[in-house]
Amino acid sequence: MKVRVHDSISAIPDEDWDALAGAEYPFLRHAFLDLAERTGSVAPDAGWTPRHLTLHDGRRLRAAMPLYEKSHSWGEFVFDWAWARAYEQAGFDYYPKLVSAVPFTPAPSTRVLRADPDDGEALDLLLAAALQLAADTHCSSLHILFPTDREIPELERAGLLVRKDCQFHWHNRDYRNFDEFLATFTSSKRKKARRDRRRVAEAGIRFRRLRGPQLDADTWSIVYAFIARTFALRGSLPYFSRDFFAGLSQRLPENLLVILAEQEERPIAAAVFYESDTALYGRYWGSEGHYDALHFEACYYQGIEYCIETGKQRFEPGTQGEHKVARGFVPVTTQSAHWLAHPEFASAIERYLDAEGRHIDDYMETVDARTPYRSDEPGG
């Protein structure tokens, strides 16, 4: 068996990588990661240096791990800025660090890709290789962001510190239509949701679903301008380029969905999603200006309606946002795993994570009491 370090995902045959990654997480597929690197969104100049690991058993690819050397903490959505400041104040360098994640994608998915999901030896070998790489490249730490629940016990047994956080997801209870879904709400919450949707409809706004070949260069120019405007209002640039999204239309057309909002047949806003057979993942949103309740409709209600129509069981709209709860999303635990080379910092962060985890538990319990569902319904 041999572990190799790759400075580009293109160095790994796409069919071998995808055989391990599967189809459940479209953003974990080779084409997604390759486009991110080829279009420059993920590159050393952008603070993301690929260090992907593969484990070979003879000629067979037995396991792999997406891995990057980072010179900052942007685009991760597991916030460790305070850790970096503490290191700097103590006279140590926090950067570079190693991060196993899908860049700019805060959605749980497999981090140690294995031909046999129960292959604990493969996980141990790749983790050992990642820690050796951290030592060889003078990285302060290793961070595994948004792994699956199944991987967490394995990572914890390997000595990594587990950090808890919260997102808001929607679950399909085999609803036949959107009205049946709303019928599970309390009366006041149901009226509020209908009022949201009515405001958009009364403004004459209609929606089109675009996939694959429908997303041509002209359409992406429109959609990307909306996204760029929204990022600019927050004081930043989009993580991914227009060329990245245009490339996804060609290489992963079955996994890309854009819901375009139009008023008098003129595009005014758009929401970008990824999808698998079982799940929808909300990613980006943008508009030309403010329209009452349009964000809720385009990013949440339209997505829920699409999931009901296509039989998807889960809708993950992204990080943060308690306003999602009133629209039918419920708190869900997400986790990450961390190793720090400096033993005193590791001990201090372990204590911090214990306290933070209790706070997250209390927060989720409080939010859970505010879901819109009737008490006799799941989630109520």
C-alpha positions in Angstrom: 0.0 0.0 0.0 1.2 3.5 -0.8 0.0 7.0 0.1 0.5 9.7 -2.5 0.1 13.5 -2.3 -1.2 15.3 -5.4 -0.9 19.0 -6.1 -3.9 18.8 -8.5 -7.1 16.8 -8.6 -6.5 16.3 -12.3 -3.6 14.1 -11.3 -6.1 11.5 -10.1 -8.2 9.7 -12.7 -11.8 11.0 -12.6 -13.3 7.6 -12.9 -11.3 6.3 -9.9 -12.1 9.3 -7.7 -15.8 9.2 -8.6 -16.0 5.5 -7.9 -15.1 6.3 -4.3 -17.1 9.6 -4.0 -20.4 8.2 -5.3 -23.3 10.2 -6.5 -24.9 11.5 -3.3 -22.8 14.6 -3.0 -22.4 16.4 -6.4 -19.9 18.9 -5.1 -17.6 16.0 -4.1 -17.3 14.7 -7.6 -14.1 15.0 -9.6 -15.6 17.4 -12.1 -16.6 19.9 -9.4 -13.2 20.0 -7.7 -11.4 20.0 -11.0 -13.3 23.0 -12.3 -12.7 24.9 -9.1 -9.0 24.4 -9.6 -8.9 25.0 -13.4 -10.9 28.2 -13.2 -8.6 29.6 -10.5 -11.1 29.8 -7.7 -9.1 27.2 -5.8 -5.4 27.8 -6.3 -2.3 28.8 -4.4 -2.8 32.4 -5.4 -6.2 32.3 -3.8 -4.9 30.7 -0.6 -5.9 27.1 -1.5 -3.0 24.8 -2.4 -4.2 21.3 -3.3 -2.6 18.5 -1.3 -5.1 15.7 -2.1 -4.2 12.3 -0.6 -4.7 8.9 -2.2 -4.1 5.4 -0.8 -3.3 2.7 -3.4 -3.4 -1.0 -2.7 -1.3 -2.2 -5.6 -2.9 -0.6 -8.7 -6.3 -0.2 -7.0 -7.3 3.2 -5.5 -8.5 2.1 -2.1 -9.2 5.5 -0.5 -8.7 9.3 -1.0 -9.1 12.5 0.9 -9.7 16.0 -0.6 -7.1 18.2 1.2 -5.7 21.7 0.9 -3.0 23.8 2.5 -4.5 27.1 3.5 -3.0 30.5 4.1 -6.2 32.0 5.5 -9.6 30.8 6.8 -11.9 32.3 4.2 -14.5 30.1 2.5 -14.6 27.4 5.2 -17.7 28.2 7.3 -16.2 26.7 10.4 -14.8 29.8 12.0 -11.4 29.6 13.7 -10.3 33.3 13.4 -10.1 33.5 17.3 -7.8 30.5 17.3 -5.5 32.2 14.7 -5.4 35.4 16.8 -4.5 33.5 19.9 -1.6 31.8 18.1 -0.4 35.1 16.7 -0.6 36.8 20.2 1.5 33.9 21.6 4.1 34.4 18.9 3.2 31.3 16.8 2.1 31.0 13.2 -1.4 29.5 12.7 -1.0 29.6 8.9 -0.4 27.5 6.9 -2.8 24.9 8.0 -4.3 21.8 6.4 -8.0 21.6 5.6 -10.0 18.6 4.3 -13.2 20.2 2.8 -15.0 21.0 -0.3 -14.1 24.6 -0.9 -16.8 27.2 -0.3 -19.4 24.4 0.3 -20.7 24.1 3.9 -22.5 20.9 3.3 -21.7 17.6 5.1 -20.3 14.9 2.9 -17.7 12.2 3.0 -14.2 13.3 3.8 -12.3 10.0 3.7 -13.5 8.4 0.5 -13.2 4.6 0.7 -14.0 1.7 -1.6 -15.2 -0.1 1.5 -17.0 2.4 3.9 -16.0 0.2 6.8 -12.3 0.2 6.0 -11.0 1.7 9.2 -7.4 0.9 8.3 -7.6 3.2 5.2 -8.9 6.0 7.3 -6.1 5.6 9.8 -3.4 5.5 7.1 -4.7 8.6 5.4 -5.0 10.5 8.7 -1.4 9.5 9.5 -0.3 10.7 6.1 -2.1 14.0 6.6 -0.5 14.5 10.0 2.9 13.7 8.6 2.3 16.2 5.7 1.4 18.8 8.3 4.7 18.2 10.0 6.7 18.2 6.7 5.1 21.5 5.6 5.2 23.2 9.0 1.4 23.5 9.2 -0.1 24.3 12.6 -3.1 22.0 12.4 -5.4 19.7 10.4 -9.1 20.5 10.1 -11.7 18.1 8.7 -14.8 20.2 8.0 -18.3 19.0 7.6 -17.6 15.2 7.6 -20.5 12.8 7.8 -22.0 11.6 11.1 -20.6 8.2 10.3 -17.0 9.5 10.2 -17.1 11.5 13.4 -16.6 8.5 15.8 -13.6 7.3 13.7 -12.0 10.7 13.7 -12.6 11.1 17.5 -11.0 7.7 18.1 -8.0 8.9 16.1 -7.5 11.7 18.6 -9.1 14.6 16.7 -11.2 17.2 18.7 -14.8 17.3 17.6 -16.5 20.6 17.2 -20.3 21.0 17.0 -22.4 23.5 15.1 -25.9 23.9 13.8 -27.6 24.3 10.4 -31.3 24.3 9.4 -32.5 21.6 7.0 -35.9 20.7 5.6 -37.1 17.1 5.6 -39.7 15.7 3.2 -42.4 13.7 5.0 -43.7 12.3 1.7 -45.8 15.4 1.1 -48.0 15.2 -2.0 -47.9 18.9 -2.7 -46.9 22.3 -1.1 -50.4 22.8 0.5 -50.1 19.5 2.3 -46.7 20.6 3.7 -48.2 23.9 4.9 -51.1 22.0 6.5 -48.6 20.8 9.1 -47.9 24.4 10.3 -49.8 26.1 13.0 -52.5 28.4 11.8 -50.5 31.6 12.4 -47.3 30.3 10.7 -49.3 29.0 7.8 -50.9 32.4 7.2 -47.4 34.0 7.3 -46.0 31.6 4.7 -49.0 32.2 2.4 -48.6 35.9 2.9 -44.9 35.7 1.9 -45.8 33.9 -1.3 -48.8 36.1 -2.1 -46.7 39.2 -2.0 -44.3 37.8 -4.6 -47.2 36.6 -6.9 -49.0 40.0 -6.6 -45.8 41.7 -7.7 -46.2 39.8 -11.0 -43.0 37.7 -10.4 -42.9 34.3 -12.0 -40.2 31.6 -11.9 -38.5 29.3 -14.4 -36.4 26.3 -13.6 -33.2 26.0 -15.7 -31.0 23.0 -15.9 -28.1 21.7 -18.0 -28.2 22.9 -21.6 -30.7 25.7 -20.8 -27.9 27.4 -18.8 -25.9 28.9 -21.7 -23.3 31.7 -21.6 -25.9 34.5 -21.9 -28.0 33.1 -19.1 -24.9 32.7 -16.8 -24.0 36.3 -17.5 -27.4 37.4 -16.1 -27.3 35.0 -13.2 -23.7 35.7 -12.3 -24.3 39.5 -12.3 -27.1 39.0 -9.7 -24.8 36.8 -7.5 -21.9 39.3 -7.9 -24.1 42.2 -6.8 -25.2 40.4 -3.7 -21.6 39.6 -2.8 -20.6 43.2 -3.4 -23.2 44.4 -1.0 -21.5 42.3 1.6 -18.2 43.7 0.8 -16.6 40.7 -1.0 -16.3 39.0 -4.4 -18.0 35.7 -5.4 -16.0 32.6 -4.4 -16.5 31.0 -7.8 -16.1 32.6 -11.2 -18.7 32.6 -14.0 -16.5 30.2 -16.0 -16.8 27.8 -13.1 -20.6 27.7 -13.3 -20.6 27.6 -17.1 -18.3 24.6 -16.8 -20.6 22.9 -14.4 -23.4 23.2 -17.0 -21.3 21.1 -19.3 -19.7 18.6 -16.9 -22.4 18.1 -14.3 -25.6 19.3 -16.0 -27.8 16.8 -14.1 -26.6 18.2 -10.8 -27.2 21.9 -11.4 -30.5 23.8 -11.0 -31.1 27.6 -11.3 -34.4 29.1 -10.4 -34.8 32.3 -12.3 -37.3 35.0 -11.1 -38.8 37.2 -13.8 -41.1 40.2 -13.8 -42.8 41.0 -17.1 -40.5 38.4 -18.6 -37.4 40.3 -17.5 -35.0 38.4 -15.1 -34.7 40.1 -11.8 -33.2 37.5 -9.4 -31.8 33.9 -9.4 -31.0 31.2 -6.9 -28.4 28.5 -7.7 -28.8 24.9 -6.3 -27.0 21.6 -6.6 -29.0 18.4 -6.5 -28.6 14.6 -6.2 -31.3 12.0 -6.5 -32.2 12.4 -2.8 -31.2 16.0 -1.8 -31.2 19.6 -2.9 -28.4 22.0 -1.8 -29.0 25.7 -1.8 -25.9 27.6 -2.7 -26.1 31.2 -4.1 -28.6 33.9 -4.5 -28.7 37.3 -6.1 -31.1 40.0 -7.4 -31.0 43.3 -9.1 -32.7 45.0 -6.2 -35.0 44.6 -3.2 -38.4 42.8 -3.8 -40.6 42.0 -0.8 -40.3 38.4 0.3 -38.5 37.4 -3.0 -35.5 35.9 -1.2 -37.8 33.6 0.9 -39.7 32.5 -2.2 -36.7 31.9 -4.5 -34.4 30.3 -2.0 -36.7 28.4 0.2 -40.3 27.9 -1.0 -39.4 27.2 -4.6 -36.8 24.7 -3.4 -39.2 23.0 -1.1 -41.8 22.8 -3.9 -39.2 21.3 -6.2 -38.2 18.7 -3.6 -41.8 17.7 -3.1 -42.4 17.4 -6.9 -39.2 15.4 -7.5 -39.3 13.2 -4.4 -36.2 14.5 -2.8 -36.0 13.7 0.9 -33.8 16.6 2.2 -33.1 20.2 1.4 -30.0 21.9 2.8 -30.1 25.6 2.1 -26.7 26.5 3.6 -25.3 28.0 6.8 -26.9 30.2 9.5 -30.2 32.0 9.2 -32.8 31.6 11.9 -35.3 33.1 9.5 -35.3 29.6 7.8 -37.1 28.1 10.8 -40.3 30.0 10.1 -40.2 28.5 6.6 -40.2 24.9 7.8 -36.5 24.2 8.3 -35.4 22.6 11.6 -32.0 22.7 13.5 -29.6 19.9 12.6 -26.2 19.3 14.1 -23.1 19.6 11.9 -19.6 18.8 13.1 -15.9 19.2 12.3 -12.8 17.5 13.6 -9.5 19.2 14.5 -5.9 18.4 15.3 -3.4 21.0 16.5 0.3 20.4 16.7 0.9 22.6 19.7 -0.2 20.6 22.8 -1.0 23.6 25.0 -3.2 25.1 22.4 -4.9 21.8 21.7 -5.7 21.4 25.4 -7.1 25.0 25.6 -9.2 24.5 22.5 -10.5 21.2 23.8 -11.9 23.0 26.8 -13.3 25.7 24.6 -15.1 23.1 22.4 -16.7 21.5 25.4 -18.2 24.8 26.5 -19.2 25.8 22.9 -20.8 22.4 22.4 -23.1 22.9 25.4 -24.0 26.3 24.1 -24.9 24.8 20.7 -27.1 22.2 22.4 -29.0 24.9 24.4 -29.3 27.0 21.2 -30.8 24.2 19.2 -33.2 23.3 22.0 -34.4 26.9 22.1 -34.8 27.2 18.3 -36.5 23.8 18.1 -39.3 25.1 20.3 -40.0 27.8 17.6 -40.5 25.6 14.6 -43.8 26.4 12.7 -45.1 22.8 12.9 -48.1 21.8 14.9 -47.3 19.8 18.1 -48.8 16.6 16.6 -46.5 16.8 13.5 -42.9 15.6 13.1 -40.7 18.6 14.1 -43.4 20.2 16.1 
